[in-house]
């Protein structure tokens, strides 16, 4: 599992500065760290609701979204504080 998270983090980082209009990550980063944090929160709430309902399929999908957005928000905030 750590290898998968490392690969995901590397993919997110590589897309940060891409001009690819199809890249969700590039669009998200362009909107700034606050939007990354907002999306992380939204996805976390959706995962909690899916868990409360016992909806395993939706919980799995939302958990993946939470992990993606957690890495995105972490990346944007860590990079912002490195300078």
Helices and strands as residue ranges (DSSP letters): H 2-15, H 24-30, H 33-53, H 56-80
